[in-house]
Amino acid sequence: MGQYGNQPDFITNDIQTVTPVAAASLTAADSLNGSIIYVGTSSSADLQVIPAGSVGSSGSGLPGLAQAITFKNIPQGEWFPVVVDYVLSNATTATDLVAGK
């Protein structure tokens, strides 16, 4: 967002609520396709994500828990500036999540 002259500095597309999914049951339909996440409620919570473009080695073409990154003590009430494809339920304790591009 906003790094290039042809990109706006605000969310314009694909705004949706996020339901975290288990790493063991990811599907292509679960992908957020390179979105950033708004964290509604955190109270020193964690957010576990798979960054955009990560590919697993399972042969399915889908990433897995090995590609996950857990951010600890994330702030609430703001957009988290990491572009992600998946939010995982394995270690995510933040709630009221919204994705957008």
N, CA, C and O atoms as CSV, one atom per row, in Angstrom:
chain,resi,resn,atom,element,x,y,z
A,1,MET,N,N,0.822,-1.183,0.000
A,1,MET,CA,C,0.000,0.000,0.000
A,1,MET,C,C,0.861,1.240,0.000
A,1,MET,O,O,1.659,1.439,0.916
A,2,GLY,N,N,0.720,2.061,-0.988
A,2,GLY,CA,C,1.350,3.356,-1.006
A,2,GLY,C,C,2.836,3.374,-1.271
A,2,GLY,O,O,3.450,4.437,-1.175
A,3,GLN,N,N,3.454,2.235,-1.603
A,3,GLN,CA,C,4.891,2.257,-1.843
A,3,GLN,C,C,5.219,2.733,-3.252
A,3,GLN,O,O,6.339,3.171,-3.511
A,4,TYR,N,N,4.276,2.653,-4.142
A,4,TYR,CA,C,4.516,3.002,-5.533
A,4,TYR,C,C,3.547,4.099,-5.961
A,4,TYR,O,O,2.466,4.246,-5.390
A,5,GLY,N,N,3.937,4.847,-6.946
A,5,GLY,CA,C,3.130,5.969,-7.401
A,5,GLY,C,C,1.748,5.591,-7.898
A,5,GLY,O,O,0.828,6.406,-7.838
A,6,ASN,N,N,1.585,4.371,-8.387
A,6,ASN,CA,C,0.283,3.981,-8.928
A,6,ASN,C,C,-0.594,3.262,-7.909
A,6,ASN,O,O,-1.647,2.741,-8.279
A,7,GLN,N,N,-0.198,3.218,-6.645
A,7,GLN,CA,C,-0.994,2.571,-5.610
A,7,GLN,C,C,-1.541,3.601,-4.650
A,7,GLN,O,O,-0.829,4.520,-4.245
A,8,PRO,N,N,-2.812,3.453,-4.279
A,8,PRO,CA,C,-3.396,4.404,-3.322
A,8,PRO,C,C,-2.877,4.137,-1.910
A,8,PRO,O,O,-2.351,3.062,-1.622
A,9,ASP,N,N,-3.031,5.123,-1.044
A,9,ASP,CA,C,-2.614,5.006,0.349
A,9,ASP,C,C,-3.771,4.592,1.239
A,9,ASP,O,O,-3.767,4.908,2.429
A,10,PHE,N,N,-4.750,3.903,0.704
A,10,PHE,CA,C,-5.902,3.491,1.491
A,10,PHE,C,C,-6.452,2.176,0.952
A,10,PHE,O,O,-6.166,1.784,-0.179
A,11,ILE,N,N,-7.242,1.509,1.776
A,11,ILE,CA,C,-7.836,0.227,1.406
A,11,ILE,C,C,-8.989,0.493,0.448
A,11,ILE,O,O,-9.863,1.311,0.733
A,12,THR,N,N,-8.991,-0.204,-0.699
A,12,THR,CA,C,-10.034,0.035,-1.695
A,12,THR,C,C,-10.769,-1.217,-2.150
A,12,THR,O,O,-11.886,-1.122,-2.658
A,13,ASN,N,N,-10.165,-2.393,-1.978
A,13,ASN,CA,C,-10.744,-3.605,-2.556
A,13,ASN,C,C,-10.822,-4.745,-1.558
A,13,ASN,O,O,-10.077,-4.801,-0.580
A,14,ASP,N,N,-11.747,-5.649,-1.837
A,14,ASP,CA,C,-11.834,-6.927,-1.128
A,14,ASP,C,C,-11.836,-6.797,0.386
A,14,ASP,O,O,-11.111,-7.517,1.072
A,15,ILE,N,N,-12.636,-5.895,0.908
A,15,ILE,CA,C,-12.737,-5.753,2.353
A,15,ILE,C,C,-13.658,-6.863,2.860
A,15,ILE,O,O,-14.788,-7.006,2.393
A,16,GLN,N,N,-13.159,-7.652,3.827
A,16,GLN,CA,C,-13.924,-8.788,4.324
A,16,GLN,C,C,-13.521,-9.115,5.751
A,16,GLN,O,O,-12.399,-8.829,6.170
A,17,THR,N,N,-14.442,-9.716,6.497
A,17,THR,CA,C,-14.091,-10.187,7.825
A,17,THR,C,C,-13.217,-11.429,7.679
A,17,THR,O,O,-13.303,-12.148,6.684
A,18,VAL,N,N,-12.389,-11.667,8.665
A,18,VAL,CA,C,-11.434,-12.781,8.612
A,18,VAL,C,C,-11.789,-13.802,9.686
A,18,VAL,O,O,-11.954,-13.472,10.860
A,19,THR,N,N,-11.899,-15.037,9.251
A,19,THR,CA,C,-12.014,-16.161,10.174
A,19,THR,C,C,-10.719,-16.956,10.060
A,19,THR,O,O,-10.459,-17.568,9.024
A,20,PRO,N,N,-9.907,-16.955,11.112
A,20,PRO,CA,C,-8.652,-17.711,11.047
A,20,PRO,C,C,-8.908,-19.190,10.767
A,20,PRO,O,O,-9.911,-19.750,11.211
A,21,VAL,N,N,-7.996,-19.815,10.031
A,21,VAL,CA,C,-8.125,-21.228,9.664
A,21,VAL,C,C,-6.933,-22.018,10.206
A,21,VAL,O,O,-5.854,-21.471,10.432
A,22,ALA,N,N,-7.155,-23.306,10.407
A,22,ALA,CA,C,-6.082,-24.182,10.891
A,22,ALA,C,C,-5.084,-24.442,9.771
A,22,ALA,O,O,-5.480,-24.654,8.625
A,23,ALA,N,N,-3.811,-24.429,10.088
A,23,ALA,CA,C,-2.766,-24.644,9.083
A,23,ALA,C,C,-2.911,-25.995,8.403
A,23,ALA,O,O,-2.589,-26.135,7.223
A,24,ALA,N,N,-3.391,-26.984,9.132
A,24,ALA,CA,C,-3.506,-28.336,8.580
A,24,ALA,C,C,-4.624,-28.469,7.549
A,24,ALA,O,O,-4.662,-29.448,6.804
A,25,SER,N,N,-5.541,-27.487,7.496
A,25,SER,CA,C,-6.674,-27.612,6.575
A,25,SER,C,C,-6.800,-26.441,5.609
A,25,SER,O,O,-7.912,-26.099,5.205
A,26,LEU,N,N,-5.687,-25.818,5.230
A,26,LEU,CA,C,-5.724,-24.690,4.300
A,26,LEU,C,C,-6.193,-25.136,2.920
A,26,LEU,O,O,-5.863,-26.228,2.458
A,27,THR,N,N,-6.969,-24.270,2.270
A,27,THR,CA,C,-7.353,-24.481,0.880
A,27,THR,C,C,-7.102,-23.180,0.131
A,27,THR,O,O,-6.910,-22.132,0.748
A,28,ALA,N,N,-7.104,-23.245,-1.178
A,28,ALA,CA,C,-6.927,-22.034,-1.984
A,28,ALA,C,C,-8.061,-21.048,-1.719
A,28,ALA,O,O,-7.860,-19.836,-1.796
A,29,ALA,N,N,-9.242,-21.558,-1.411
A,29,ALA,CA,C,-10.396,-20.684,-1.142
A,29,ALA,C,C,-10.217,-19.881,0.143
A,29,ALA,O,O,-10.853,-18.840,0.307
A,30,ASP,N,N,-9.360,-20.345,1.063
A,30,ASP,CA,C,-9.108,-19.625,2.315
A,30,ASP,C,C,-8.164,-18.439,2.136
A,30,ASP,O,O,-8.058,-17.598,3.028
A,31,SER,N,N,-7.484,-18.359,1.007
A,31,SER,CA,C,-6.462,-17.331,0.806
A,31,SER,C,C,-7.049,-15.935,0.801
A,31,SER,O,O,-8.112,-15.700,0.226
A,32,LEU,N,N,-6.356,-15.013,1.440
A,32,LEU,CA,C,-6.730,-13.596,1.438
A,32,LEU,C,C,-6.049,-12.864,0.291
A,32,LEU,O,O,-6.248,-11.661,0.121
A,33,ASN,N,N,-5.256,-13.568,-0.491
A,33,ASN,CA,C,-4.642,-13.040,-1.716
A,33,ASN,C,C,-3.905,-11.725,-1.527
A,33,ASN,O,O,-4.157,-10.759,-2.247
A,34,GLY,N,N,-3.016,-11.686,-0.585
A,34,GLY,CA,C,-2.177,-10.505,-0.399
A,34,GLY,C,C,-2.900,-9.331,0.223
A,34,GLY,O,O,-2.867,-8.226,-0.318
A,35,SER,N,N,-3.545,-9.549,1.340
A,35,SER,CA,C,-4.278,-8.498,2.043
A,35,SER,C,C,-3.507,-8.054,3.286
A,35,SER,O,O,-2.584,-8.735,3.734
A,36,ILE,N,N,-3.896,-6.913,3.828
A,36,ILE,CA,C,-3.410,-6.525,5.146
A,36,ILE,C,C,-4.589,-6.678,6.105
A,36,ILE,O,O,-5.744,-6.718,5.682
A,37,ILE,N,N,-4.286,-6.762,7.385
A,37,ILE,CA,C,-5.286,-7.106,8.385
A,37,ILE,C,C,-5.516,-5.934,9.335
A,37,ILE,O,O,-4.572,-5.329,9.842
A,38,TYR,N,N,-6.805,-5.626,9.565
A,38,TYR,CA,C,-7.189,-4.673,10.607
A,38,TYR,C,C,-7.441,-5.475,11.867
A,38,TYR,O,O,-8.202,-6.442,11.850
A,39,VAL,N,N,-6.809,-5.079,12.958
A,39,VAL,CA,C,-6.962,-5.780,14.222
A,39,VAL,C,C,-7.931,-4.985,15.090
A,39,VAL,O,O,-7.597,-3.910,15.588
A,40,GLY,N,N,-9.130,-5.524,15.264
A,40,GLY,CA,C,-10.146,-4.825,16.042
A,40,GLY,C,C,-9.898,-4.915,17.530
A,40,GLY,O,O,-9.927,-3.899,18.224
A,41,THR,N,N,-9.653,-6.116,18.032
A,41,THR,CA,C,-9.454,-6.342,19.453
A,41,THR,C,C,-8.222,-7.209,19.644
A,41,THR,O,O,-8.100,-8.264,19.022
A,42,SER,N,N,-7.314,-6.773,20.494
A,42,SER,CA,C,-6.140,-7.608,20.714
A,42,SER,C,C,-5.809,-7.773,22.184
A,42,SER,O,O,-5.592,-8.901,22.627
A,43,SER,N,N,-5.760,-6.697,22.962
A,43,SER,CA,C,-5.392,-6.765,24.365
A,43,SER,C,C,-4.128,-7.614,24.558
A,43,SER,O,O,-4.145,-8.633,25.247
A,44,SER,N,N,-3.054,-7.174,23.941
A,44,SER,CA,C,-1.756,-7.868,23.982
A,44,SER,C,C,-1.846,-9.268,23.391
A,44,SER,O,O,-1.238,-10.203,23.912
A,45,ALA,N,N,-2.590,-9.414,22.323
A,45,ALA,CA,C,-2.807,-10.713,21.691
A,45,ALA,C,C,-1.763,-10.990,20.612
A,45,ALA,O,O,-0.901,-10.161,20.319
A,46,ASP,N,N,-1.872,-12.184,20.033
A,46,ASP,CA,C,-0.956,-12.616,18.984
A,46,ASP,C,C,-1.705,-12.766,17.663
A,46,ASP,O,O,-2.915,-12.994,17.645
A,47,LEU,N,N,-0.972,-12.636,16.562
A,47,LEU,CA,C,-1.518,-12.811,15.225
A,47,LEU,C,C,-0.572,-13.728,14.459
A,47,LEU,O,O,0.584,-13.377,14.227
A,48,GLN,N,N,-1.062,-14.904,14.067
A,48,GLN,CA,C,-0.236,-15.846,13.307
A,48,GLN,C,C,-0.696,-15.820,11.851
A,48,GLN,O,O,-1.870,-16.040,11.552
A,49,VAL,N,N,0.250,-15.547,10.953
A,49,VAL,CA,C,-0.074,-15.382,9.536
A,49,VAL,C,C,0.908,-16.158,8.664
A,49,VAL,O,O,1.990,-16.551,9.098
A,50,ILE,N,N,0.489,-16.362,7.422
A,50,ILE,CA,C,1.399,-16.839,6.392
A,50,ILE,C,C,1.537,-15.689,5.404
A,50,ILE,O,O,0.550,-15.289,4.786
A,51,PRO,N,N,2.749,-15.148,5.242
A,51,PRO,CA,C,2.962,-14.004,4.355
A,51,PRO,C,C,2.571,-14.325,2.906
A,51,PRO,O,O,2.579,-15.482,2.485
A,52,ALA,N,N,2.237,-13.297,2.177
A,52,ALA,CA,C,1.858,-13.449,0.770
A,52,ALA,C,C,2.987,-14.088,-0.020
A,52,ALA,O,O,4.157,-13.750,0.156
A,53,GLY,N,N,2.618,-15.019,-0.895
A,53,GLY,CA,C,3.578,-15.645,-1.784
A,53,GLY,C,C,4.289,-16.856,-1.221
A,53,GLY,O,O,5.106,-17.462,-1.914
A,54,SER,N,N,3.998,-17.232,0.032
A,54,SER,CA,C,4.646,-18.411,0.617
A,54,SER,C,C,4.095,-19.680,-0.025
A,54,SER,O,O,2.887,-19.811,-0.223
A,55,VAL,N,N,4.983,-20.606,-0.345
A,55,VAL,CA,C,4.578,-21.881,-0.952
A,55,VAL,C,C,5.154,-23.007,-0.120
A,55,VAL,O,O,6.338,-22.995,0.217
A,56,GLY,N,N,4.329,-23.973,0.209
A,56,GLY,CA,C,4.767,-25.102,1.013
A,56,GLY,C,C,5.497,-26.147,0.197
A,56,GLY,O,O,5.528,-26.095,-1.033
A,57,SER,N,N,6.075,-27.083,0.897
A,57,SER,CA,C,6.820,-28.138,0.231
A,57,SER,C,C,6.062,-29.462,0.216
A,57,SER,O,O,6.637,-30.508,-0.082
A,58,SER,N,N,4.764,-29.414,0.539
A,58,SER,CA,C,3.990,-30.650,0.627
A,58,SER,C,C,3.584,-31.200,-0.730
A,58,SER,O,O,3.052,-32.306,-0.814
A,59,GLY,N,N,3.824,-30.452,-1.780
A,59,GLY,CA,C,3.431,-30.882,-3.112
A,59,GLY,C,C,2.054,-30.390,-3.514
A,59,GLY,O,O,1.679,-30.482,-4.683
A,60,SER,N,N,1.290,-29.865,-2.551
A,60,SER,CA,C,-0.054,-29.372,-2.857
A,60,SER,C,C,-0.023,-27.950,-3.412
A,60,SER,O,O,-1.020,-27.473,-3.953
A,61,GLY,N,N,1.120,-27.271,-3.279
A,61,GLY,CA,C,1.211,-25.880,-3.698
A,61,GLY,C,C,0.734,-24.917,-2.630
A,61,GLY,O,O,0.868,-23.703,-2.784
A,62,LEU,N,N,0.178,-25.441,-1.551
A,62,LEU,CA,C,-0.313,-24.603,-0.457
A,62,LEU,C,C,0.728,-24.535,0.657
A,62,LEU,O,O,1.427,-25.516,0.909
A,63,PRO,N,N,0.836,-23.390,1.323
A,63,PRO,CA,C,1.776,-23.285,2.437
A,63,PRO,C,C,1.252,-24.069,3.639
A,63,PRO,O,O,0.117,-24.546,3.639
A,64,GLY,N,N,2.079,-24.191,4.640
A,64,GLY,CA,C,1.691,-24.873,5.866
A,64,GLY,C,C,2.252,-24.157,7.067
A,64,GLY,O,O,2.756,-23.039,6.958
A,65,LEU,N,N,2.165,-24.789,8.194
A,65,LEU,CA,C,2.611,-24.183,9.448
A,65,LEU,C,C,4.087,-23.801,9.425
A,65,LEU,O,O,4.499,-22.897,10.152
A,66,ALA,N,N,4.879,-24.466,8.611
A,66,ALA,CA,C,6.310,-24.151,8.521
A,66,ALA,C,C,6.553,-22.745,7.977
A,66,ALA,O,O,7.596,-22.154,8.257
A,67,GLN,N,N,5.614,-22.197,7.206
A,67,GLN,CA,C,5.761,-20.850,6.648
A,67,GLN,C,C,5.125,-19.776,7.529
A,67,GLN,O,O,5.177,-18.593,7.192
A,68,ALA,N,N,4.533,-20.169,8.636
A,68,ALA,CA,C,3.813,-19.222,9.499
A,68,ALA,C,C,4.763,-18.361,10.322
A,68,ALA,O,O,5.857,-18.782,10.699
A,69,ILE,N,N,4.310,-17.156,10.584
A,69,ILE,CA,C,5.019,-16.216,11.450
A,69,ILE,C,C,4.020,-15.741,12.494
A,69,ILE,O,O,2.891,-15.387,12.155
A,70,THR,N,N,4.423,-15.732,13.753
A,70,THR,CA,C,3.546,-15.267,14.824
A,70,THR,C,C,4.059,-13.932,15.342
A,70,THR,O,O,5.198,-13.818,15.795
A,71,PHE,N,N,3.196,-12.923,15.266
A,71,PHE,CA,C,3.510,-11.607,15.810
A,71,PHE,C,C,2.882,-11.531,17.193
A,71,PHE,O,O,1.703,-11.840,17.364
A,72,LYS,N,N,3.658,-11.125,18.165
A,72,LYS,CA,C,3.208,-11.092,19.556
A,72,LYS,C,C,2.869,-9.669,19.985
A,72,LYS,O,O,3.474,-8.701,19.524
A,73,ASN,N,N,1.894,-9.568,20.873
A,73,ASN,CA,C,1.495,-8.287,21.480
A,73,ASN,C,C,1.184,-7.222,20.435
A,73,ASN,O,O,1.690,-6.102,20.512
A,74,ILE,N,N,0.357,-7.568,19.469
A,74,ILE,CA,C,0.041,-6.629,18.389
A,74,ILE,C,C,-0.904,-5.540,18.897
A,74,ILE,O,O,-1.699,-5.790,19.803
A,75,PRO,N,N,-0.828,-4.347,18.330
A,75,PRO,CA,C,-1.721,-3.267,18.751
A,75,PRO,C,C,-3.128,-3.473,18.205
A,75,PRO,O,O,-3.307,-4.091,17.155
A,76,GLN,N,N,-4.105,-2.965,18.903
A,76,GLN,CA,C,-5.484,-3.073,18.436
A,76,GLN,C,C,-5.942,-1.752,17.833
A,76,GLN,O,O,-5.383,-0.689,18.105
A,77,GLY,N,N,-6.979,-1.854,17.007
A,77,GLY,CA,C,-7.575,-0.650,16.443
A,77,GLY,C,C,-6.795,-0.032,15.304
A,77,GLY,O,O,-6.933,1.164,15.045
A,78,GLU,N,N,-5.971,-0.820,14.611
A,78,GLU,CA,C,-5.234,-0.289,13.469
A,78,GLU,C,C,-4.918,-1.392,12.468
A,78,GLU,O,O,-5.024,-2.579,12.776
A,79,TRP,N,N,-4.530,-0.981,11.274
A,79,TRP,CA,C,-4.136,-1.923,10.222
A,79,TRP,C,C,-2.752,-2.438,10.530
A,79,TRP,O,O,-1.847,-1.664,10.843
A,80,PHE,N,N,-2.585,-3.749,10.442
A,80,PHE,CA,C,-1.289,-4.372,10.676
A,80,PHE,C,C,-0.558,-4.416,9.340
A,80,PHE,O,O,-1.042,-5.069,8.415
A,81,PRO,N,N,0.581,-3.752,9.197
A,81,PRO,CA,C,1.200,-3.522,7.884
A,81,PRO,C,C,2.049,-4.674,7.342
A,81,PRO,O,O,3.199,-4.471,6.954
A,82,VAL,N,N,1.482,-5.877,7.316
A,82,VAL,CA,C,2.157,-7.028,6.730
A,82,VAL,C,C,1.196,-7.646,5.727
A,82,VAL,O,O,0.045,-7.920,6.068
A,83,VAL,N,N,1.643,-7.869,4.499
A,83,VAL,CA,C,0.787,-8.432,3.458
A,83,VAL,C,C,0.752,-9.948,3.635
A,83,VAL,O,O,1.792,-10.606,3.635
A,84,VAL,N,N,-0.464,-10.498,3.785
A,84,VAL,CA,C,-0.615,-11.912,4.117
A,84,VAL,C,C,-1.575,-12.615,3.158
A,84,VAL,O,O,-2.424,-11.994,2.518
A,85,ASP,N,N,-1.404,-13.934,3.088
A,85,ASP,CA,C,-2.354,-14.772,2.352
A,85,ASP,C,C,-3.288,-15.518,3.300
A,85,ASP,O,O,-4.432,-15.796,2.942
A,86,TYR,N,N,-2.819,-15.845,4.505
A,86,TYR,CA,C,-3.623,-16.608,5.450
A,86,TYR,C,C,-3.440,-16.085,6.870
A,86,TYR,O,O,-2.350,-15.652,7.245
A,87,VAL,N,N,-4.520,-16.128,7.659
A,87,VAL,CA,C,-4.467,-15.909,9.099
A,87,VAL,C,C,-4.785,-17.263,9.718
A,87,VAL,O,O,-5.820,-17.861,9.422
A,88,LEU,N,N,-3.894,-17.743,10.576
A,88,LEU,CA,C,-4.034,-19.080,11.137
A,88,LEU,C,C,-4.649,-19.059,12.532
A,88,LEU,O,O,-4.372,-18.174,13.342
A,89,SER,N,N,-5.483,-20.049,12.787
A,89,SER,CA,C,-6.118,-20.171,14.092
A,89,SER,C,C,-5.196,-20.828,15.110
A,89,SER,O,O,-5.474,-20.781,16.308
A,90,ASN,N,N,-4.106,-21.439,14.661
A,90,ASN,CA,C,-3.202,-22.178,15.542
A,90,ASN,C,C,-2.706,-21.333,16.720
A,90,ASN,O,O,-2.638,-21.829,17.845
A,91,ALA,N,N,-2.361,-20.072,16.478
A,91,ALA,CA,C,-1.826,-19.233,17.555
A,91,ALA,C,C,-2.401,-17.822,17.556
A,91,ALA,O,O,-1.909,-16.963,18.287
A,92,THR,N,N,-3.430,-17.562,16.756
A,92,THR,CA,C,-4.037,-16.225,16.721
A,92,THR,C,C,-5.015,-16.074,17.864
A,92,THR,O,O,-5.962,-16.848,17.996
A,93,THR,N,N,-4.775,-15.063,18.693
A,93,THR,CA,C,-5.694,-14.775,19.800
A,93,THR,C,C,-6.382,-13.425,19.610
A,93,THR,O,O,-7.303,-13.099,20.358
A,94,ALA,N,N,-5.958,-12.640,18.635
A,94,ALA,CA,C,-6.624,-11.378,18.312
A,94,ALA,C,C,-7.991,-11.674,17.687
A,94,ALA,O,O,-8.173,-12.708,17.044
A,95,THR,N,N,-8.940,-10.773,17.877
A,95,THR,CA,C,-10.289,-10.977,17.346
A,95,THR,C,C,-10.741,-9.745,16.558
A,95,THR,O,O,-10.047,-8.729,16.503
A,96,ASP,N,N,-11.913,-9.866,15.957
A,96,ASP,CA,C,-12.495,-8.783,15.166
A,96,ASP,C,C,-11.547,-8.355,14.048
A,96,ASP,O,O,-11.248,-7.171,13.888
A,97,LEU,N,N,-11.085,-9.330,13.284
A,97,LEU,CA,C,-10.125,-9.093,12.209
A,97,LEU,C,C,-10.842,-8.809,10.892
A,97,LEU,O,O,-11.858,-9.430,10.581
A,98,VAL,N,N,-10.304,-7.867,10.123
A,98,VAL,CA,C,-10.831,-7.501,8.817
A,98,VAL,C,C,-9.655,-7.462,7.843
A,98,VAL,O,O,-8.582,-6.962,8.180
A,99,ALA,N,N,-9.859,-7.991,6.636
A,99,ALA,CA,C,-8.808,-7.965,5.608
A,99,ALA,C,C,-9.197,-6.981,4.522
A,99,ALA,O,O,-10.383,-6.787,4.254
A,100,GLY,N,N,-8.215,-6.363,3.900
A,100,GLY,CA,C,-8.452,-5.449,2.793
A,100,GLY,C,C,-7.204,-5.256,1.961
A,100,GLY,O,O,-6.088,-5.542,2.392
A,101,LYS,N,N,-7.427,-4.760,0.750
A,101,LYS,CA,C,-6.316,-4.473,-0.158
A,101,LYS,C,C,-6.427,-3.046,-0.652
A,101,LYS,O,O,-5.587,-2.596,-1.432
